[in-house]
């Protein structure tokens, strides 16, 4: 849907109360912010969410024994 269609009278007629309109606008804002944050994270990490397994913490690791202080 194009941005102009959101402002059409036919589209806006579906909202009968101010609460309905506010709920819709809150959903739009939430989804927009989530998409921006996802894009920012993808840009920062340099790959898409499903491009690598390192976002969920899964990767091969080599365990080293803990160093114990000996006197």
Rosetta silent file (secondary structure, phi, psi, omega in degrees, C-alpha in Angstrom):
SEQUENCE: XXXXXXXXXXXXXXXXXXXXXXXXXXXXXXXXXXXXXXXXXXXXXXXXXXXXXXXXXXXXXXXXXXXXXXX
SCORE:     score description
SCORE:     0.000 S_00000001
   1 L     0.000  132.991  179.485    0.000    0.000    0.000 S_00000001
   2 L   -76.289  155.467 -178.413    1.348    3.401   -0.941 S_00000001
   3 H   -58.723  -38.916 -179.173    1.731    6.130    1.652 S_00000001
   4 H   -62.169  -30.264 -178.693   -0.891    8.276   -0.057 S_00000001
   5 H   -69.823  -24.623  177.094   -3.458    5.494    0.363 S_00000001
   6 H   -67.684  -26.571 -177.283   -3.145    5.728    4.149 S_00000001
   7 L   -94.655    0.506 -178.285   -4.437    9.278    3.972 S_00000001
   8 L   -71.312  151.076  179.481   -7.412    8.553    1.719 S_00000001
   9 H   -61.816  -38.887 -179.352  -10.899    9.118    3.103 S_00000001
  10 H   -61.979  -40.294  179.358  -11.909    5.545    2.263 S_00000001
  11 H   -68.241  -44.495 -175.925   -9.064    4.138    4.337 S_00000001
  12 H   -71.320  -19.323  179.399   -9.657    6.459    7.295 S_00000001
  13 L   -65.148  -20.949 -177.924  -13.411    5.687    7.391 S_00000001
  14 L   -69.519  -18.747 -179.647  -12.670    2.269    8.897 S_00000001
  15 L   -91.841  114.976 -176.077  -11.716    3.899   12.220 S_00000001
  16 L   -90.527  -23.731 -179.041  -14.868    4.618   14.200 S_00000001
  17 L  -132.857  164.020  177.345  -13.190    5.955   17.352 S_00000001
  18 H   -64.913  -34.021  178.875  -10.038    7.800   18.280 S_00000001
  19 H   -62.972  -40.483  177.694   -8.896    4.701   20.205 S_00000001
  20 H   -62.552  -43.463  178.973   -9.084    2.564   17.061 S_00000001
  21 H   -65.813  -43.599  178.976   -7.016    5.087   15.139 S_00000001
  22 H   -63.365  -39.408  177.075   -4.493    5.412   17.977 S_00000001
  23 H   -62.548  -42.901  178.399   -4.138    1.610   18.214 S_00000001
  24 H   -62.532  -46.086 -179.402   -3.497    1.415   14.475 S_00000001
  25 H   -64.674  -36.233  177.439   -0.918    4.216   14.603 S_00000001
  26 H   -65.159  -39.699  177.610    0.816    2.565   17.576 S_00000001
  27 H   -64.198  -43.278  178.731    1.072   -0.711   15.622 S_00000001
  28 H   -61.477  -44.459 -179.606    2.531    1.116   12.616 S_00000001
  29 H   -63.784  -44.793 -179.582    5.059    2.889   14.846 S_00000001
  30 H   -60.778  -48.191 -179.140    6.057   -0.345   16.614 S_00000001
  31 H   -64.980  -38.681  178.473    6.569   -2.263   13.364 S_00000001
  32 H   -63.712  -44.956  179.833    8.491    0.619   11.826 S_00000001
  33 H   -64.997  -41.315  178.085   10.839    0.897   14.789 S_00000001
  34 H   -60.525  -42.347  179.223   11.392   -2.890   14.840 S_00000001
  35 H   -65.126  -40.352  178.937   12.287   -2.865   11.131 S_00000001
  36 H   -65.215  -42.813  179.788   14.702    0.041   11.617 S_00000001
  37 H   -65.252  -39.081  177.464   16.396   -1.678   14.568 S_00000001
  38 H   -62.538  -44.207  178.199   16.705   -4.934   12.593 S_00000001
  39 H   -63.279  -38.636  178.699   18.275   -3.029    9.710 S_00000001
  40 H   -66.016  -41.627  178.869   20.639   -1.257   12.068 S_00000001
  41 H   -66.290  -43.178  177.055   21.716   -4.558   13.646 S_00000001
  42 H   -58.440  -43.422 -179.644   22.197   -6.186   10.219 S_00000001
  43 H   -65.918  -42.481 -178.368   24.320   -3.219    9.152 S_00000001
  44 H   -65.335  -42.804 -178.220   26.349   -3.239   12.357 S_00000001
  45 H   -80.907  -23.898  177.772   27.043   -6.984   12.226 S_00000001
  46 L    89.507   11.094  176.561   27.581   -7.035    8.482 S_00000001
  47 L  -157.196  159.916  178.597   25.110   -9.849    7.676 S_00000001
  48 L   -71.313  166.545 -176.569   21.381  -10.642    7.739 S_00000001
  49 H   -54.508  -44.538 -176.557   19.738  -12.387   10.671 S_00000001
  50 H   -96.655   15.206 -179.407   19.800  -15.822    9.048 S_00000001
  51 H   -79.282  -20.151 -179.437   23.142  -15.294    7.344 S_00000001
  52 L  -156.312  161.427 -178.812   25.135  -16.863   10.160 S_00000001
  53 L   -90.950    6.995 -173.222   24.560  -18.729   13.406 S_00000001
  54 L   -79.317  -15.037  178.569   26.477  -16.340   15.606 S_00000001
  55 L   -69.537  -34.321 -178.260   23.481  -14.213   16.651 S_00000001
  56 L   -88.889    5.519  176.184   21.971  -17.018   18.672 S_00000001
  57 L    85.695    2.517 -178.496   25.291  -17.777   20.352 S_00000001
  58 L   -91.918  120.801  171.325   25.834  -21.118   18.607 S_00000001
  59 L  -168.011  161.793  178.826   29.263  -21.741   17.232 S_00000001
  60 L   -71.346  137.505  179.270   32.113  -24.130   17.854 S_00000001
  61 L  -131.831  149.299  175.464   34.270  -23.148   20.758 S_00000001
  62 L  -103.667  118.490 -178.549   37.481  -24.487   22.113 S_00000001
  63 L   -83.939  137.382  176.829   37.323  -24.802   25.869 S_00000001
  64 L  -116.016  140.519  179.094   40.367  -23.980   27.895 S_00000001
  65 L   -66.143  146.818  179.818   40.805  -25.094   31.494 S_00000001
  66 L   -68.407  142.774  178.308   40.494  -22.337   34.069 S_00000001
  67 L   -80.043  130.809 -179.813   43.759  -21.059   35.462 S_00000001
  68 L  -107.720  131.152  177.630   44.154  -21.808   39.154 S_00000001
  69 L   -70.107  119.531  177.762   46.310  -19.562   41.290 S_00000001
  70 L  -117.107  134.791 -178.221   49.048  -21.705   42.762 S_00000001
  71 L  -107.557    0.000    0.000   51.456  -20.341   45.352 S_00000001
